[in-house]
Amino acid sequence: MNIPFTKYQGTGNDFVLIDQREHVYVDQNDIKTIQRICDRKFGIGADGLILLENHSLHDYEMIYFNADGRTSSMCGNGGRCITAFASQIGAATGENTFMAIDGIHLSKHNKDGSVSLKMNNVNDIHSGDGYFILDTGSPHYIIFVEDLDDIDIKSQGEAIRYSDEFKEKGINVNFVEIQDDKIAVATYERGVEDETLSCGTGVTAAAIAYFIYTKKKIGEHRIDISTKGGDLAVSFHAKTEMVFENIWLIGKATKVFSGEYLV
């Protein structure tokens, strides 16, 4: 069977997207096929696979799998990429509303070519000495560092992800360096089990942690963020020091290529 697909990337976070509105090409329980599709040597190669399927109340449903073949929590860069893909195939135009594993999301295209994705509100934040733990659709551990170049992201991220506290369910680990009025973020992603060039829910969590860490004022904020895959921004309304609403992840979502994968 030939599976038609399109590959997108959002600041280096890359995904294989498949339109399953009229035909089921990939069984959601077929872990081995999903692993092969995402494999960078024997498949198409990607950080994750995204299925676009029909939904009775919204424009479509986003079903996301990590490269390990298993369904995962929300993927922010994937949400921006499926928005661009939906426009390409005519599944939605203008503003999109779609269902994801963490609920309903609104997304839209901007005049500069970027895509904005509305994230869920955040109000459950745990902190310690220089670190924060919060869920922005996926669970994230945020730690502030002096210089990202001094950090071995894979080994140090892996040590936290597989620590006694987190090894059962896993957690994404983000290292954050403050650079004047913006931040730089590097992420170790569970499910990929390696550093990725960018993580949308990770930079969202990092932007909120940065607000708290630097004791910024309540109100509207936009945080610019650099990742190894490119630049993103996160805007939000800080209702209190620990309650965040109207959160938007903003950045480019770019088509790489389309093709057919033979199973």
Secondary structure, 3 states (H helix, E strand, C coil): CEEEEEEEEECCEEEEEEECCCCCCCCCCCHHHHHHHHCCCCCCCCCEEEEEECCCCCCEEEEEEECCCCECCCCHHHHHHHHHHHHHHCCCCCCEEEEECCEEEEEEECCCCEEEEEECCECCEEECCCEEEEECCCEEEEEECCCHHHCCHHHHHHHHHCCCCCCCCCCEEEEEEEECCEEEEEEEECCCCEEECCCHHHHHHHHHHHHHHCCCCCEEEEEEEEECCEEEEEEEEECCCCCEEEEEEEEECEEEEEEEEEC
